[in-house]
Amino acid sequence: IKKVLAYSTISQIGFMFLAVGVAGYAAALFHMITHAAFKACLFLGAGSVIHGMHGEQDMRRMGGLRKWMPVTAVTFMVSWLAIAGVIPFSGFWSKDDVLSYALHKNVWLYVVGLVTAAMTAFYMSRLVFKVFFGAPRWGDSPESAAAFAEVGPSAAGHGHGGADSDADAHSDAHTDAGGHGADPLGGDFHPHESPRSMTIPLVVLAFLAAVLGVLNL
């Protein structure tokens, strides 16, 4: 989950350099400021997800977390809409400013910027839907079974001090009648919301990600 955001930062820095290259210096700074808000919220949101998932970072082992982590989910999705350039969130205004300068300078630079913005919206939407929507993949599911197979039985016993076998871990994964899952790596497992020390900064940053576009109107 953090790797997606890291490469996304490189992409957004490219957007800023595009603005500088077409003499849109104010647009470059504007996008840097809006990006500071929504990307900080996304990175801290990713940390909150990892905390709530007990250290798990693989998006293939997530899914359906909006039910278990509502504050993290809502703030993350506000910043997702901002970085995707959805109106009226801040990223729309700063990206529109950059693209306006690019279009004034060269139509092909505008097309490149537009395609880049669309790609950002795609991969960030993929991240959000894999993490916060769909069926839980951290519980009793084919995906979690596949992840268990990749990790192997040695890690399976870790949740119970190394005493459980491969079969025991799989048995645990089927004990939750609600279908929301037990950790296939051993023991009952449920994601949980992060404490206020983590969620309050998320709320503040999500608010900024939503409204910072007014700075340059």
FIKOLZA-1660 file (N, C-alpha, C; in steps of 0.1 Angstrom, whole numbers, plus 5000, padded with zeros to 4 digits):
% residues 217
   i   px   py   pz ch aa at
   1 5008 4988 5000  A  I  N
   1 5000 5000 5000  A  I CA
   1 5009 5013 5000  A  I  C
   2 5020 5012 5007  A  K  N
   2 5029 5024 5008  A  K CA
   2 5036 5026 4994  A  K  C
   3 5039 5015 4988  A  K  N
   3 5046 5015 4975  A  K CA
   3 5038 5023 4964  A  K  C
   4 5025 5020 4964  A  V  N
   4 5016 5027 4955  A  V CA
   4 5017 5043 4957  A  V  C
   5 5017 5046 4970  A  L  N
   5 5017 5061 4973  A  L CA
   5 5031 5067 4970  A  L  C
   6 5041 5059 4972  A  A  N
   6 5055 5064 4969  A  A CA
   6 5057 5067 4954  A  A  C
   7 5052 5058 4946  A  Y  N
   7 5053 5060 4931  A  Y CA
   7 5044 5072 4927  A  Y  C
   8 5033 5073 4934  A  S  N
   8 5023 5084 4931  A  S CA
   8 5030 5097 4934  A  S  C
   9 5038 5098 4944  A  T  N
   9 5045 5110 4947  A  T CA
   9 5054 5114 4936  A  T  C
  10 5061 5105 4931  A  I  N
  10 5070 5108 4919  A  I CA
  10 5062 5113 4908  A  I  C
  11 5050 5107 4905  A  S  N
  11 5041 5112 4894  A  S CA
  11 5037 5127 4897  A  S  C
  12 5033 5130 4909  A  Q  N
  12 5028 5143 4912  A  Q CA
  12 5040 5154 4912  A  Q  C
  13 5052 5150 4915  A  I  N
  13 5064 5158 4914  A  I CA
  13 5066 5161 4899  A  I  C
  14 5064 5151 4890  A  G  N
  14 5064 5153 4876  A  G CA
  14 5054 5163 4871  A  G  C
  15 5042 5163 4877  A  F  N
  15 5032 5173 4874  A  F CA
  15 5037 5187 4877  A  F  C
  16 5044 5188 4889  A  M  N
  16 5049 5201 4893  A  M CA
  16 5060 5206 4883  A  M  C
  17 5068 5197 4879  A  F  N
  17 5079 5201 4870  A  F CA
  17 5073 5204 4856  A  F  C
  18 5062 5198 4852  A  L  N
  18 5055 5201 4840  A  L CA
  18 5051 5216 4841  A  L  C
  19 5046 5220 4852  A  A  N
  19 5041 5234 4854  A  A CA
  19 5053 5243 4853  A  A  C
  20 5064 5240 4860  A  V  N
  20 5076 5249 4859  A  V CA
  20 5081 5250 4845  A  V  C
  21 5081 5238 4838  A  G  N
  21 5086 5238 4824  A  G CA
  21 5078 5247 4814  A  G  C
  22 5065 5250 4817  A  V  N
  22 5057 5258 4809  A  V CA
  22 5055 5272 4815  A  V  C
  23 5064 5275 4825  A  A  N
  23 5064 5288 4832  A  A CA
  23 5052 5290 4841  A  A  C
  24 5045 5279 4845  A  G  N
  24 5034 5281 4854  A  G CA
  24 5039 5279 4868  A  G  C
  25 5047 5289 4873  A  Y  N
  25 5054 5287 4886  A  Y CA
  25 5043 5288 4897  A  Y  C
  26 5034 5296 4896  A  A  N
  26 5023 5297 4907  A  A CA
  26 5015 5284 4907  A  A  C
  27 5013 5278 4895  A  A  N
  27 5005 5265 4894  A  A CA
  27 5014 5254 4901  A  A  C
  28 5027 5254 4899  A  A  N
  28 5035 5244 4904  A  A CA
  28 5035 5245 4920  A  A  C
  29 5036 5257 4925  A  L  N
  29 5036 5259 4940  A  L CA
  29 5022 5255 4945  A  L  C
  30 5012 5259 4938  A  F  N
  30 4998 5256 4942  A  F CA
  30 4996 5241 4943  A  F  C
  31 5001 5233 4933  A  H  N
  31 4999 5218 4933  A  H CA
  31 5008 5212 4944  A  H  C
  32 5020 5218 4947  A  M  N
  32 5028 5214 4958  A  M CA
  32 5021 5215 4971  A  M  C
  33 5013 5226 4973  A  I  N
  33 5006 5228 4986  A  I CA
  33 4994 5219 4987  A  I  C
  34 4986 5217 4977  A  T  N
  34 4975 5208 4978  A  T CA
  34 4980 5194 4979  A  T  C
  35 4991 5190 4972  A  H  N
  35 4996 5177 4972  A  H CA
  35 5001 5174 4987  A  H  C
  36 5007 5184 4993  A  A  N
  36 5012 5182 5007  A  A CA
  36 5001 5178 5016  A  A  C
  37 4989 5183 5014  A  A  N
  37 4977 5179 5023  A  A CA
  37 4972 5166 5020  A  A  C
  38 4969 5163 5007  A  F  N
  38 4962 5150 5004  A  F CA
  38 4972 5138 5004  A  F  C
  39 4985 5141 5001  A  K  N
  39 4994 5130 5001  A  K CA
  39 4998 5126 5016  A  K  C
  40 4999 5137 5024  A  A  N
  40 5002 5134 5038  A  A CA
  40 4991 5126 5045  A  A  C
  41 4978 5130 5041  A  C  N
  41 4967 5122 5046  A  C CA
  41 4967 5108 5041  A  C  C
  42 4971 5106 5029  A  L  N
  42 4971 5092 5023  A  L CA
  42 4982 5084 5030  A  L  C
  43 4994 5090 5032  A  F  N
  43 5005 5082 5038  A  F CA
  43 5001 5079 5053  A  F  C
  44 4996 5089 5060  A  L  N
  44 4992 5086 5074  A  L CA
  44 4980 5076 5074  A  L  C
  45 4971 5077 5064  A  G  N
  45 4960 5068 5063  A  G CA
  45 4965 5054 5061  A  G  C
  46 4975 5052 5052  A  A  N
  46 4981 5039 5050  A  A CA
  46 4987 5034 5063  A  A  C
  47 4994 5043 5071  A  G  N
  47 4999 5038 5084  A  G CA
  47 4988 5034 5093  A  G  C
  48 4977 5041 5092  A  S  N
  48 4965 5037 5101  A  S CA
  48 4960 5023 5097  A  S  C
  49 4960 5021 5083  A  V  N
  49 4955 5008 5078  A  V CA
  49 4965 4997 5083  A  V  C
  50 4978 4999 5082  A  I  N
  50 4988 4989 5086  A  I CA
  50 4986 4987 5101  A  I  C
  51 4984 4997 5109  A  H  N
  51 4982 4996 5123  A  H CA
  51 4970 4987 5126  A  H  C
  52 4959 4991 5119  A  G  N
  52 4946 4983 5121  A  G CA
  52 4947 4969 5117  A  G  C
  53 4956 4966 5107  A  M  N
  53 4957 4953 5102  A  M CA
  53 4969 4945 5109  A  M  C
  54 4973 4951 5120  A  H  N
  54 4983 4944 5128  A  H CA
  54 4996 4942 5121  A  H  C
  55 5000 4952 5113  A  G  N
  55 5013 4952 5106  A  G CA
  55 5012 4947 5091  A  G  C
  56 5001 4943 5087  A  E  N
  56 4999 4938 5073  A  E CA
  56 5000 4950 5063  A  E  C
  57 5008 4949 5053  A  Q  N
  57 5010 4959 5043  A  Q CA
  57 5005 4955 5029  A  Q  C
  58 5003 4942 5027  A  D  N
  58 4999 4937 5014  A  D CA
  58 4984 4940 5011  A  D  C
  59 4981 4947 5000  A  M  N
  59 4967 4950 4997  A  M CA
  59 4960 4938 4993  A  M  C
  60 4967 4927 4989  A  R  N
  60 4960 4915 4986  A  R CA
  60 4954 4908 4998  A  R  C
  61 4959 4912 5010  A  R  N
  61 4954 4907 5022  A  R CA
  61 4944 4916 5029  A  R  C
  62 4938 4926 5022  A  M  N
  62 4929 4935 5028  A  M CA
  62 4915 4934 5022  A  M  C
  63 4908 4944 5021  A  G  N
  63 4894 4944 5015  A  G CA
  63 4883 4946 5026  A  G  C
  64 4873 4954 5023  A  G  N
  64 4862 4956 5031  A  G CA
  64 4865 4963 5044  A  G  C
  65 4876 4971 5045  A  L  N
  65 4880 4977 5057  A  L CA
  65 4872 4989 5061  A  L  C
  66 4864 4995 5052  A  R  N
  66 4856 5006 5056  A  R CA
  66 4846 5003 5067  A  R  C
  67 4843 4991 5068  A  K  N
  67 4834 4987 5079  A  K CA
  67 4841 4987 5093  A  K  C
  68 4853 4983 5093  A  W  N
  68 4861 4982 5105  A  W CA
  68 4869 4994 5109  A  W  C
  69 4872 5002 5099  A  M  N
  69 4880 5014 5101  A  M CA
  69 4873 5026 5094  A  M  C
  70 4862 5031 5099  A  P  N
  70 4854 5041 5092  A  P CA
  70 4860 5055 5091  A  P  C
  71 4867 5059 5101  A  V  N
  71 4873 5072 5101  A  V CA
  71 4885 5072 5091  A  V  C
  72 4893 5062 5092  A  T  N
  72 4904 5060 5083  A  T CA
  72 4899 5059 5068  A  T  C
  73 4888 5052 5066  A  A  N
  73 4883 5050 5053  A  A CA
  73 4878 5063 5047  A  A  C
  74 4870 5071 5055  A  V  N
  74 4864 5083 5050  A  V CA
  74 4875 5093 5047  A  V  C
  75 4885 5095 5056  A  T  N
  75 4895 5105 5053  A  T CA
  75 4904 5101 5042  A  T  C
  76 4907 5088 5041  A  F  N
  76 4915 5083 5029  A  F CA
  76 4908 5086 5016  A  F  C
  77 4895 5084 5016  A  M  N
  77 4887 5085 5004  A  M CA
  77 4886 5100 5000  A  M  C
  78 4885 5109 5010  A  V  N
  78 4885 5123 5006  A  V CA
  78 4898 5127 4999  A  V  C
  79 4909 5122 5004  A  S  N
  79 4922 5125 4998  A  S CA
  79 4923 5118 4985  A  S  C
  80 4918 5106 4983  A  W  N
  80 4917 5099 4971  A  W CA
  80 4910 5107 4960  A  W  C
  81 4899 5113 4964  A  L  N
  81 4891 5122 4954  A  L CA
  81 4899 5134 4951  A  L  C
  82 4907 5139 4960  A  A  N
  82 4915 5151 4958  A  A CA
  82 4926 5148 4948  A  A  C
  83 4934 5137 4950  A  I  N
  83 4945 5134 4941  A  I CA
  83 4940 5129 4928  A  I  C
  84 4928 5124 4927  A  A  N
  84 4922 5119 4914  A  A CA
  84 4917 5131 4906  A  A  C
  85 4917 5143 4912  A  G  N
  85 4912 5155 4905  A  G CA
  85 4898 5156 4904  A  G  C
  86 4890 5152 4913  A  V  N
  86 4876 5153 4913  A  V CA
  86 4871 5166 4919  A  V  C
  87 4863 5173 4911  A  I  N
  87 4857 5186 4916  A  I CA
  87 4848 5183 4928  A  I  C
  88 4847 5191 4938  A  P  N
  88 4854 5204 4941  A  P CA
  88 4867 5202 4950  A  P  C
  89 4872 5190 4951  A  F  N
  89 4884 5188 4960  A  F CA
  89 4896 5195 4955  A  F  C
  90 4906 5197 4964  A  S  N
  90 4917 5206 4961  A  S CA
  90 4925 5202 4949  A  S  C
  91 4927 5189 4947  A  G  N
  91 4935 5184 4936  A  G CA
  91 4930 5188 4922  A  G  C
  92 4917 5189 4921  A  F  N
  92 4911 5194 4908  A  F CA
  92 4916 5207 4904  A  F  C
  93 4916 5217 4914  A  W  N
  93 4919 5231 4911  A  W CA
  93 4934 5232 4907  A  W  C
  94 4943 5225 4915  A  S  N
  94 4957 5227 4912  A  S CA
  94 4961 5219 4899  A  S  C
  95 4955 5208 4897  A  K  N
  95 4958 5201 4884  A  K CA
  95 4952 5208 4872  A  K  C
  96 4941 5214 4874  A  D  N
  96 4935 5222 4863  A  D CA
  96 4943 5234 4860  A  D  C
  97 4949 5240 4870  A  D  N
  97 4958 5251 4868  A  D CA
  97 4970 5247 4860  A  D  C
  98 4977 5236 4864  A  V  N
  98 4988 5231 4856  A  V CA
  98 4985 5228 4842  A  V  C
  99 4974 5221 4840  A  L  N
  99 4970 5217 4826  A  L CA
  99 4966 5229 4818  A  L  C
 100 4961 5240 4824  A  S  N
 100 4958 5252 4817  A  S CA
 100 4971 5258 4811  A  S  C
 101 4981 5259 4820  A  Y  N
 101 4994 5264 4815  A  Y CA
 101 5000 5256 4804  A  Y  C
 102 4999 5242 4806  A  A  N
 102 5004 5233 4795  A  A CA
 102 4997 5235 4782  A  A  C
 103 4983 5236 4783  A  L  N
 103 4976 5238 4770  A  L CA
 103 4979 5251 4763  A  L  C
 104 4982 5262 4771  A  H  N
 104 4986 5275 4765  A  H CA
 104 4999 5274 4758  A  H  C
 105 5008 5265 4764  A  K  N
 105 5021 5264 4758  A  K CA
 105 5022 5254 4746  A  K  C
 106 5016 5242 4748  A  N  N
 106 5018 5232 4738  A  N CA
 106 5007 5221 4740  A  N  C
 107 4999 5219 4730  A  V  N
 107 4988 5210 4732  A  V CA
 107 4992 5195 4735  A  V  C
 108 5004 5191 4730  A  W  N
 108 5009 5178 4733  A  W CA
 108 5013 5176 4748  A  W  C
 109 5018 5187 4754  A  L  N
 109 5021 5186 4768  A  L CA
 109 5008 5185 4776  A  L  C
 110 4998 5192 4771  A  Y  N
 110 4985 5191 4778  A  Y CA
 110 4979 5177 4777  A  Y  C
 111 4981 5170 4766  A  V  N
 111 4976 5157 4764  A  V CA
 111 4984 5147 4774  A  V  C
 112 4997 5149 4774  A  V  N
 112 5005 5141 4783  A  V CA
 112 5000 5143 4798  A  V  C
 113 4998 5155 4802  A  G  N
 113 4993 5158 4815  A  G CA
 113 4979 5152 4818  A  G  C
 114 4971 5153 4808  A  L  N
 114 4957 5148 4809  A  L CA
 114 4958 5132 4811  A  L  C
 115 4966 5126 4803  A  V  N
 115 4967 5111 4804  A  V CA
 115 4973 5107 4818  A  V  C
 116 4983 5115 4822  A  T  N
 116 4989 5112 4835  A  T CA
 116 4978 5114 4846  A  T  C
 117 4970 5124 4846  A  A  N
 117 4960 5126 4856  A  A CA
 117 4950 5115 4856  A  A  C
 118 4946 5110 4844  A  A  N
 118 4937 5098 4843  A  A CA
 118 4943 5086 4849  A  A  C
 119 4956 5084 4847  A  M  N
 119 4963 5072 4852  A  M CA
 119 4964 5073 4867  A  M  C
 120 4966 5085 4873  A  T  N
 120 4966 5087 4887  A  T CA
 120 4952 5083 4893  A  T  C
 121 4941 5088 4886  A  A  N
 121 4928 5084 4891  A  A CA
 121 4926 5069 4891  A  A  C
 122 4931 5062 4881  A  F  N
 122 4929 5048 4879  A  F CA
 122 4936 5040 4890  A  F  C
 123 4949 5043 4892  A  Y  N
 123 4957 5034 4902  A  Y CA
 123 4953 5038 4916  A  Y  C
 124 4949 5050 4919  A  M  N
 124 4944 5053 4932  A  M CA
 124 4930 5047 4935  A  M  C
 125 4922 5047 4925  A  S  N
 125 4909 5040 4927  A  S CA
 125 4911 5025 4929  A  S  C
 126 4920 5020 4922  A  R  N
 126 4923 5005 4924  A  R CA
 126 4928 5003 4938  A  R  C
 127 4936 5012 4944  A  L  N
 127 4941 5010 4958  A  L CA
 127 4929 5011 4967  A  L  C
 128 4920 5021 4965  A  V  N
 128 4909 5023 4975  A  V CA
 128 4900 5011 4974  A  V  C
 129 4896 5007 4963  A  F  N
 129 4887 4996 4962  A  F CA
 129 4892 4983 4967  A  F  C
 130 4906 4980 4965  A  K  N
 130 4912 4968 4970  A  K CA
 130 4912 4968 4985  A  K  C
 131 4914 4980 4991  A  V  N
 131 4916 4981 5006  A  V CA
 131 4903 4982 5013  A  V  C
 132 4894 4991 5008  A  F  N
 132 4883 4995 5016  A  F CA
 132 4869 4988 5012  A  F  C
 133 4869 4983 5000  A  F  N
 133 4857 4977 4995  A  F CA
 133 4858 4963 4992  A  F  C
 134 4848 4956 4987  A  G  N
 134 4848 4942 4984  A  G CA
 134 4848 4933 4996  A  G  C
 135 4850 4920 4993  A  A  N
 135 4850 4910 5004  A  A CA
 135 4863 4911 5012  A  A  C
 136 4862 4909 5025  A  P  N
 136 4875 4908 5032  A  P CA
 136 4884 4896 5027  A  P  C
 137 4896 4900 5025  A  R  N
 137 4906 4889 5020  A  R CA
 137 4916 4886 5031  A  R  C
 138 4913 4891 5043  A  W  N
 138 4922 4888 5055  A  W CA
 138 4916 4877 5063  A  W  C
 139 4904 4872 5059  A  G  N
 139 4898 4861 5066  A  G CA
 139 4896 4848 5058  A  G  C
 140 4885 4842 5059  A  D  N
 140 4882 4829 5053  A  D CA
 140 4878 4832 5038  A  D  C
 141 4888 4832 5030  A  S  N
 141 4886 4834 5016  A  S CA
 141 4897 4827 5008  A  S  C
 142 4895 4825 4995  A  P  N
 142 4905 4819 4986  A  P CA
 142 4918 4827 4986  A  P  C
 143 4916 4841 4986  A  E  N
 143 4928 4849 4986  A  E CA
 143 4937 4848 4998  A  E  C
 144 4930 4847 5010  A  S  N
 144 4938 4846 5022  A  S CA
 144 4945 4832 5022  A  S  C
 145 4938 4822 5017  A  A  N
 145 4944 4809 5017  A  A CA
 145 4956 4809 5008  A  A  C
 146 4955 4816 4996  A  A  N
 146 4967 4817 4987  A  A CA
 146 4978 4824 4994  A  A  C
 147 4975 4835 5001  A  A  N
 147 4985 4842 5008  A  A CA
 147 4992 4834 5019  A  A  C
 148 4983 4826 5026  A  F  N
 148 4989 4816 5036  A  F CA
 148 4999 4807 5030  A  F  C
 149 4995 4802 5018  A  A  N
 149 5004 4792 5011  A  A CA
 149 5017 4799 5007  A  A  C
 150 5017 4812 5004  A  E  N
 150 5029 4819 5001  A  E CA
 150 5038 4820 5013  A  E  C
 151 5032 4823 5024  A  V  N
 151 5039 4826 5037  A  V CA
 151 5045 4813 5042  A  V  C
 152 5037 4802 5042  A  G  N
 152 5042 4790 5047  A  G CA
 152 5038 4787 5061  A  G  C
 153 5039 4774 5065  A  P  N
 153 5035 4770 5078  A  P CA
 153 5043 4775 5090  A  P  C
 154 5056 4779 5087  A  S  N
 154 5064 4784 5098  A  S CA
 154 5058 4797 5104  A  S  C
 155 5053 4806 5095  A  A  N
 155 5047 4818 5100  A  A CA
 155 5033 4816 5106  A  A  C
 156 5027 4805 5102  A  A  N
 156 5014 4802 5106  A  A CA
 156 5013 4799 5121  A  A  C
 157 5024 4793 5127  A  G  N
 157 5024 4791 5141  A  G CA
 157 5028 4803 5149  A  G  C
 158 5032 4814 5142  A  H  N
 158 5037 4825 5150  A  H CA
 158 5027 4831 5159  A  H  C
 159 5014 4832 5154  A  G  N
 159 5004 4838 5162  A  G CA
 159 5001 4831 5175  A  G  C
 160 5005 4818 5176  A  H  N
 160 5003 4810 5188  A  H CA
 160 5016 4806 5194  A  H  C
 161 5027 4814 5192  A  G  N
 161 5040 4810 5198  A  G CA
 161 5047 4799 5191  A  G  C
 162 5043 4796 5178  A  G  N
 162 5050 4786 5170  A  G CA
 162 5045 4772 5172  A  G  C
 163 5034 4771 5180  A  A  N
 163 5030 4757 5183  A  A CA
 163 5020 4752 5173  A  A  C
 164 5013 4760 5165  A  D  N
 164 5002 4755 5157  A  D CA
 164 5008 4750 5144  A  D  C
 165 5001 4740 5138  A  S  N
 165 5005 4734 5125  A  S CA
 165 4998 4741 5114  A  S  C
 166 5001 4737 5102  A  D  N
 166 4995 4742 5090  A  D CA
 166 4980 4740 5091  A  D  C
 167 4976 4727 5094  A  A  N
 167 4962 4724 5095  A  A CA
 167 4954 4732 5106  A  A  C
 168 4961 4734 5117  A  D  N
 168 4955 4742 5128  A  D CA
 168 4952 4756 5123  A  D  C
 169 4961 4762 5116  A  A  N
 169 4959 4776 5111  A  A CA
 169 4947 4776 5102  A  A  C
 170 4946 4767 5092  A  H  N
 170 4935 4766 5083  A  H CA
 170 4922 4764 5090  A  H  C
 171 4922 4755 5101  A  S  N
 171 4910 4753 5109  A  S CA
 171 4906 4765 5116  A  S  C
 172 4915 4773 5121  A  D  N
 172 4912 4786 5128  A  D CA
 172 4905 4795 5118  A  D  C
 173 4909 4795 5105  A  A  N
 173 4904 4804 5096  A  A CA
 173 4889 4801 5093  A  A  C
 174 4884 4789 5096  A  H  N
 174 4871 4786 5093  A  H CA
 174 4862 4786 5106  A  H  C
 175 4867 4790 5117  A  T  N
 175 4859 4790 5129  A  T CA
 175 4850 4802 5130  A  T  C
 176 4852 4813 5123  A  D  N
 176 4844 4825 5124  A  D CA
 176 4832 4823 5116  A  D  C
 177 4820 4821 5122  A  A  N
 177 4808 4818 5115  A  A CA
 177 4803 4830 5107  A  A  C
 178 4807 4842 5111  A  G  N
 178 4803 4854 5104  A  G CA
 178 4809 4855 5091  A  G  C
 179 4820 4848 5088  A  G  N
 179 4826 4849 5075  A  G CA
 179 4836 4861 5074  A  G  C
 180 4837 4869 5085  A  H  N
 180 4846 4880 5084  A  H CA
 180 4860 4876 5088  A  H  C
 181 4862 4864 5093  A  G  N
 181 4875 4859 5092  A  G CA
 181 4883 4858 5105  A  G  C
 182 4891 4848 5105  A  A  N
 182 4901 4847 5115  A  A CA
 182 4914 4847 5106  A  A  C
 183 4924 4852 5113  A  D  N
 183 4937 4853 5105  A  D CA
 183 4942 4839 5101  A  D  C
 184 4944 4838 5087  A  P  N
 184 4949 4825 5083  A  P CA
 184 4963 4822 5088  A  P  C
 185 4969 4831 5093  A  L  N
 185 4982 4829 5099  A  L CA
 185 4982 4825 5113  A  L  C
 186 4969 4823 5118  A  G  N
 186 4968 4818 5132  A  G CA
 186 4961 4827 5141  A  G  C
 187 4950 4823 5148  A  G  N
 187 4943 4831 5158  A  G CA
 187 4932 4839 5152  A  G  C
 188 4923 4843 5161  A  D  N
 188 4912 4852 5157  A  D CA
 188 4918 4865 5153  A  D  C
 189 4912 4871 5143  A  F  N
 189 4918 4883 5137  A  F CA
 189 4907 4892 5132  A  F  C
 190 4907 4905 5137  A  H  N
 190 4898 4915 5131  A  H CA
 190 4906 4928 5130  A  H  C
 191 4904 4935 5119  A  P  N
 191 4910 4948 5119  A  P CA
 191 4903 4957 5129  A  P  C
 192 4910 4968 5132  A  H  N
 192 4904 4978 5142  A  H CA
 192 4907 4992 5138  A  H  C
 193 4899 5001 5142  A  E  N
 193 4902 5015 5140  A  E CA
 193 4914 5020 5148  A  E  C
 194 4921 5029 5143  A  S  N
 194 4933 5035 5150  A  S CA
 194 4928 5044 5162  A  S  C
 195 4937 5047 5171  A  P  N
 195 4933 5056 5182  A  P CA
 195 4932 5070 5177  A  P  C
 196 4927 5079 5186  A  R  N
 196 4925 5093 5182  A  R CA
 196 4938 5100 5179  A  R  C
 197 4949 5096 5185  A  S  N
 197 4961 5102 5182  A  S CA
 197 4965 5100 5167  A  S  C
 198 4959 5090 5161  A  M  N
 198 4962 5088 5146  A  M CA
 198 4950 5093 5138  A  M  C
 199 4938 5093 5143  A  T  N
 199 4927 5096 5134  A  T CA
 199 4924 5111 5134  A  T  C
 200 4928 5119 5145  A  I  N
 200 4925 5133 5144  A  I CA
 200 4934 5140 5134  A  I  C
 201 4947 5137 5133  A  P  N
 201 4955 5143 5122  A  P CA
 201 4949 5139 5108  A  P  C
 202 4943 5127 5106  A  L  N
 202 4937 5123 5094  A  L CA
 202 4925 5132 5091  A  L  C
 203 4917 5135 5101  A  V  N
 203 4905 5144 5099  A  V CA
 203 4910 5158 5094  A  V  C
 204 4920 5163 5101  A  V  N
 204 4925 5177 5098  A  V CA
 204 4930 5177 5084  A  V  C
 205 4938 5167 5080  A  L  N
 205 4944 5167 5067  A  L CA
 205 4934 5165 5056  A  L  C
 206 4924 5157 5059  A  A  N
 206 4913 5154 5049  A  A CA
 206 4905 5167 5047  A  A  C
 207 4903 5175 5057  A  F  N
 207 4896 5188 5056  A  F CA
 207 4904 5197 5047  A  F  C
 208 4917 5197 5049  A  L  N
 208 4926 5206 5040  A  L CA
 208 4926 5201 5026  A  L  C
 209 4926 5188 5024  A  A  N
 209 4926 5182 5011  A  A CA
 209 4913 5186 5004  A  A  C
 210 4902 5188 5011  A  A  N
 210 4890 5191 5005  A  A CA
 210 4889 5206 5001  A  A  C
 211 4895 5215 5009  A  V  N
 211 4892 5229 5008  A  V CA
 211 4903 5237 5003  A  V  C
 212 4916 5232 5002  A  L  N
 212 4927 5240 4999  A  L CA
 212 4926 5246 4985  A  L  C
 213 4917 5241 4976  A  G  N
 213 4916 5246 4963  A  G CA
 213 4912 5261 4963  A  G  C
 214 4905 5266 4974  A  V  N
 214 4901 5279 4974  A  V CA
 214 4913 5289 4975  A  V  C
 215 4925 5284 4978  A  L  N
 215 4936 5293 4979  A  L CA
 215 4939 5301 4966  A  L  C
 216 4937 5294 4955  A  N  N
 216 4941 5300 4942  A  N CA
 216 4929 5304 4934  A  N  C
 217 4917 5304 4940  A  L  N
 217 4905 5308 4932  A  L CA
 217 4905 5323 4931  A  L  C
% end
